[in-house]
Every structure is written in structure tokens, then in C-alpha cells.
């Protein structure tokens, strides 16, 4: 970084002292960012690791080290593996659906048509609204007795009980609706990332494809999509992390369901803290979640090789 | 490159601003107590019982500060949902409130965080509490909390729906309840016979209504017994009600407050409610033709689920003992305490309070059942775990065998 200083002296290789001095000189500029990273990211992360090896009482008093007992508790919890699988399903389905729909939306928004500016703004709305608010709107809509979605379904005859169906009262339907909401709130970011990617596709390449007689489908899959590779990589990676770590949607949509049939790892962490006050076990599970995210991202990078240049 | 620099500068400014703000936050929190030469500060952490709670406390504090000009009281109101996480976080951070209004206290007592309340009340105030309530706050002979407000439950009955369904009188035992609820459910049109909230909000209460009504128990101060043969009849009866279609749909994941709203709208035949429910009906649907009767039990013997919330005092600095005593003595004086209890629609726990309210018509059905009240074993340190286990697991009765659910709850309690 220091070598590419604009207007700086020519690079002096093989003189580490110079590099050190450069770093010190840069400190006033990178210092605040470093403090922020240490104070807001690394310090809490270390506290989390430490907590995961302690025995912390219900009222929050630290009672000493217990080694890896909290991790044993996490993995010996009988519902852990179903919840693990559900977490993977949650991430894969939400991210895949989001990307596919966003590819289509971005394509539409990339075409010039009257009122495009308004449509582009409309797509941002789910992004601008609070996730909890969006979810609550859907949640109340799905309530039996007074929810607007339920009333609609009853009126058109799709639900035959007069008070409606308890969509958010049954684990499978609540989970499915949560996926719908998660896709909805993930669309704006993904669409705009892909739209930005689309605008880097040079017009002459498309023209050349046309000249060579490629149809619209061929052009899209053979020419446009490969050029979107880096935009897609960003969109998918950030979505994986976001969706995996998403608590509010599932918390609102599946919160009243007993048992652990609609939980992901995030909601389980929340239940450990909120219901059982096991800060120690919750920390251990958070560490596990952290490792899982890293593994998912590593697998993705390894298999799809999104960063590879075309 | 120029652009990168500008972004870098922006990030740096944002970062330093964030840190500056954060340090302000820490500074404010660190100034705990703020004991200037003349005064003491009491931190009061309370849950919100209704929209009035904050105002009621502010009135109490204003009156108290007027009588005790050298004591300042800081009020913090939290929702019930967050209360327990907030107190745990505060304790972990070494910033426990001086006075805390909450549920189970046994965990705090076990960690040695609480005052013996006899040390922070005057003898006159202490002797004014109903003995049965004080007994409920004791752990091995020491009283760790003061009863704060009491509540009892009773069955709210929609007279019009029962009449429509051809049920002559409100049920008194389980067979009659099942019969009446089935008939009301059969009216159709989205009407449910019995409103059964087993969702996470307050599953332990509905569980107590049924399990204790069948002769069961949750245990005592030394042992939590959920997986107990005496609890099975109640759990089985819940399943029977669900299977007969006598309840609303999906009872396992229905929360109590929203369901009560449906009752108030007149779409549920019978549901167990609390004293504040009377006020809610008054406010939202005064037309509703309802009556309040004792909760039906297996054999028809009277029983109710009593709840007493507590006030407890944390031992932060030794020098606040006198201020806490002054606050408790002021708060529990009948002129301050009774209006508070009445405004929130609960029952008083002091003898002087009960005398003042003896003539209240709306509270009568509840005061009548109070002698038969049974309480949660909240003096047991494991009760918090049991409470949480009920909230997250009991609703599975809808789909799982009763015995399995009780076993699973017991297992989570024993592990917690």
C-alpha cells in the first residue's frame, strides 16, 4: 500500500526500515480504523471465546473455567443436528432464490424504459425499511382471525377455516414464510450489485455476439453471465454471511412455536440467552456458528472459484 | 486514488466519532451512584405491566423524593421480554440496580447478591405483609424478596356463546368443560370453545392451570418435579381438549395476550384470565356479556394459580441500606401502595392494602379464589430453568405424547 503513494518516491526495495517508517507515518490515518477494528470487532470476539470456556451463572456471575464443557453441551443437544441442517437449507435456499430473482430484476432494470427511475427506487424500499418492521407486517398479515393475508386466502376460498390458517403457528409453514421474507429483504442489495455488474459489460461485446448470430439466451449465458462473475461473487458471499447471521426474521415469524422445529443456529443462540440465560453455552454456539460460516464461505470460494478472472 | 483518500478520511472521521460517542457512553455508565456530598442515588429497575407503569412509578418517585430530598431515584422501565436479559447483563457488568422488580429471585440469592429484606425494611412494614406471601419469598429461613403485587386467575366465560350452544351453566370440572367447549366450537364461524394459550409467552401459567387442576405439582424449594405421575392427568386432558377440537387452532403456538384479544372480541367461549382482563374488556368491548368463575378442575375442587411478583434489593454499596429502607417504607404505606396496585388491576399483598380494597366489586371473584391459590416453586433456584423449559417446550403437547413432553421439560430443567 505504501508503495503506491501518489507522488511518492520511487519504490525502494530491500530496505525494511523505510517500510516501517512509512507505516508509522501512516498511523494517524489508519489508527482510528485500527482502534475501531480492535475495539468493536476483535475485543468482543475475544470476550466471546473466553466466555465460551467459562461457567457463567444464570444471573451473570462468572464461576470459573470449565474447559470445553460448553461445547460438549452444544453438540450433545439432541436437536443440534436437525437445526444445523435447517440452517444450511435456510442459507442455500434464501441465497439461491435471491440471486436468481435478482438476476432477472437487474436485467429488467438495465433496460431503458419510461419510468425506470421510479421502478429502480421501488426496488430499494425493502432495503430502506427496517427488517423487523417488514417482518412484523407479514407476521400480522398471517395471523388467524384478523390477518389480511389470511382473510384474503379465506375470501378466495383457498383456506376453508373461517378464522384462517395458523401459518406462523406451524413450524414448516412459518419457516417457509420466513424464507419468503428473507428473500424479499435481500433482493435490493443483490439486484443493485448485479445491476452494477451489468453496466460494466461493454456494449461492443454484446454487439459482437449479435453479429455472430447468437440468440438472446445464448448471449445471456455465454457472454453476459460470465462477465457478471465478480459482481455475483460479492453478492453471494455477502448474502451468505448476512442470511446465516439473520435473527430478526425467524425470531418474529417462528418465535411462538414450541420446541426446536423451526430454529436455525442463530435463533438457538438467542434462545440460550433469552430463555435459559446460558451466556456461556450461547458463546460456545456462537463460536461454532463462526466456524460454520467460515467453512461455508471456504467451500463456496473453493468450488465456484468466483474470484478467478475470465 | 484521490477518491480512496477521501473515503479513507471519511472512515477515519466516522471511526473517531463512534469511539468518542462510545467513550461518552462508558463515562456515563461509569459514574454509577453519582454520590455527591449530600445525597444517595437509588437505581430502580422495573418491568412494564401496562402503559401506565412508567407514570405510576414516576409519581411514586416524585412523592418519595419530596419526603427524602437527599435521595435521588433513577427509574429504568423494561419490557417483561427483555427484563431478565437486562438484569443479567447489568450484573455481569457490575452495575446491578439497587432495587429490582422481577420474578424468580432464587438464582440471585444463590449467588449471594441480595439483601435479607428484613434488613432493608422497618419492622412495621415487614409485619404488614400477608404471611402466606412472605413464606413464598423465603429460602431456608431467610426472606430474600418482598412480595410486590399478587394476581390470581379465573375462568372468563362468554355467556352469549354458551347460551347459543345450549350450555346451561359455566363448567366446574373437566368433563363439563370439555362438553361445553366442544358444543361452543361446534357453533362454527371461527368460534372456539376454549382458548388455550400454550405458546411461549406464558405457557407455564396454562400448564399450571391444567397440571395442578389434575392434582399435580411443579415441586418445592428443594426439587423441581415436572416429570411426575401426578402431572400426567392434566397433560393428557389438554391433549383430549385439543383432539376433540374444543380449543382454537394451533394451541401449541398461540400466545396468551393476542388470544385474550380474540376472547374480548367475543369469538372464544371460555378462557382463563387475570384481574387486568376486566379492565381490558371494559376498555375495548364493554358490550361483551361475560362472567368470571373459578377455574374448572378434574374433580371440581377450587384451585387457582397465584402469582406474586417481587421487589428485591441488591447489595451494591453498603451505604445504601438506609435509603432502600426509606424507599420500601414509603412505597408500601397504604396511601401510596393501594393506588398503584389498583391502577394496574392487581391484588395487594399487604394487610392494610387488602382492608382498603375489601369493598371492590371487580376484584371480588379474584379475592374469593385467592385462599386456594397455589404458587410456582419460585424459591427453587431451578425454577427459572423450569419456567424457560415450559415456555419453549410445553406447546409440543399439541403434537407429541404427554409423557414425552414432561420428560423433555424435566431433562432441560435438570441440565440447566
Interface residues (C-beta under 8 A of the other chain):
Chain A: X4 X6 X29 X31 X32 X33 X35 X36 X39 X40 X56 X57 X58 X59 X60 X61 X62 X73 X143 X144 X145 X161 X162 X163 X165 X166 X168 X169 X170 X255 X256 X257 X258 X259 X260 X271 X273 X274 X275 X276 X277 X278 X279
Chain B: X1 X2 X8 X9 X11 X12 X13 X15 X16 X18 X19 X22 X81 X84 X85 X87 X88 X89 X90 X91 X92 X107 X108 X110 X111 X113 X188 X189 X190 X192 X198 X199 X200 X201 X203 X248 X249 X250 X252 X253 X254 X255 X258 X262 X265 X267 X384 X385 X388 X391 X392 X393 X394 X395 X396 X398 X412 X415 X416
